[in-house]
């Protein structure tokens, strides 16, 4: 049987000024009809680049240096523009990571669906619309007959992602390239989209290339998996093979992510809680709906309290209220026993110093025009009035604390990697010698292996400095690893809180149950089991 | 600087050379000019000769000398006015972006009102009423130019203002001036400097236009626009004289535009020809 797609010796390079930098170094890939191939790796591994190259597309600044891409007898690397246009959309389709960026906000969903088949001359508008509705129903979108007539901003993230999958299937392509389709979604929504993808690719016998960094997700769908790193193939095999007998060390590490556990911390009795939140209610507009509703929270010194919830749960809003950027409509915050002014401007320097925040995206949390020396030196000067010599010494100490080399002191943030930038953000927070550090999704934007290192660093720092963390995240795996206490939030309210063991063991609140069961596990049949269970419970109700 | 030159395409290099030459001439004018600025050295509208390399103007003054001094007066004045417009416009713009709220509204609406006046009419009215002294000239050009700078600077500042690092500074307790000067300004410099070049062109042309109309730099001060006006009569006799100051204006404008084009091309993304 001839392969549908055969890639041999693919080399891609980035051309910057006069230098050629290889990004993909000799990839061989085969794909049969109806097969799902998983491409997994960290950022920079080249997986999206390979996925796009299959369609003969390179991002600006990149080009195919050598190699062959044989798609059903057509050599894509030497195809003319016209030939490529005939393949794209009709025979190979692409589903991007961010559905919101892929849809034109000015047109209705169904019209964007119909655009492909109509432009390629397959069918008329009426038939395209009928097919759209059938696909929407198959993908389990609510109200499938009418949802197509909405605009992109009127549907939720998960629904939009499924609409994008439908759009990709419009011309019944032979291959669909899924580029991290569920990375931007909440865990609970992710389940629905994964189920939909699996269902549709099976039914229409479409081959798929599934690109992701999340191994647990890809083993649910793929027939074969390729692990990529730095543009090269590390290992290839079926999900079962990789799970049971990974050959390479790198694959081992990917599988072992987030399995490090923390020994339970002793509660220090008798010490006053660092933070007490009482009856906090907040909203963005005077008469607007409440984004936080009667939140009560106590944080003891030296503990890590994890605040878990999905998007819209109010966890970031809680952080902003505590830090003083959003004054609440009701309620109080007590810091170290004393009432904290609600408005940032009213707090004194000491109060400002003791609560620090670390952000999700280190790229925009650091001023790209400031040297590391200024970034770390400013809090020292501002809070402690340190002179230059003393600052220099302290900055070097801070860099050592976050395990970065001293020579970084003269660098700009753009010269550092993502994980290194996040360490600088941590160092900046530590420079103020705070009591409480609010970590707002600090590892969400990092690769899993890098994130693991950052979490270990945070743990180590807590053990040494007895600093308290308020850890906001949507990732339950992280929570299981590092939290002492867990607070579950939904729609601005706390629905469950307590010690980690208590919250994680049943019986649970219904939502906690949903959340916990939605975290992908490293089993190939996890998704099918879960969908079956949910179908049964939905049928029973 | 040198690296910038090496990276630049040929057109930008030509532009940079032109600008450097003009700047040099304007600064070293007294050393370069063969005669005094207002010295009468011959008959009106003499042709090029060994004595007067480019001929004479309508009064008999050496044209080359007048062009050199014209460069000095016009360019230095234009730089002063543009710098003033930039300081004023950028400061108010950053203030509006960082403080937001009613400060933003009041300033922006005031700027909108000012921008509604056609700049030439505005300048003519003010100059007629308040006289054509240099301070009046400077403010009458700087204020409308500042409004254009305000527009751009505010848009830039509002984009930067939402970045997390600005919030970090706010949470730390930094004052407004710190945030404006140390967090926002360094990130806005690149597009602002491209705008500076563009604005300089417009200001320069504006000064020349006003002088041509008789309301800019007053005679006997040499000024390219004024020289075009003074020597305009020569055209009727088929003499080339007014074309020289006009050509001078053109070469500087083109030079600056070449450089600014390249700046903008660098900061904007490049669209590939073939996808």
Interface residues (C-beta under 8 A of the other chain):
Chain A: X57 X60 X81 X323 X324 X325 X344 X347 X349 X352 X357 X359 X361 X364 X365 X366 X367 X368 X369 X370 X378 X379 X382 X428
Chain B: X163 X164 X165 X167 X168 X170 X171 X172 X173 X174 X182 X183 X186 X187 X269 X270 X271 X272 X274 X275
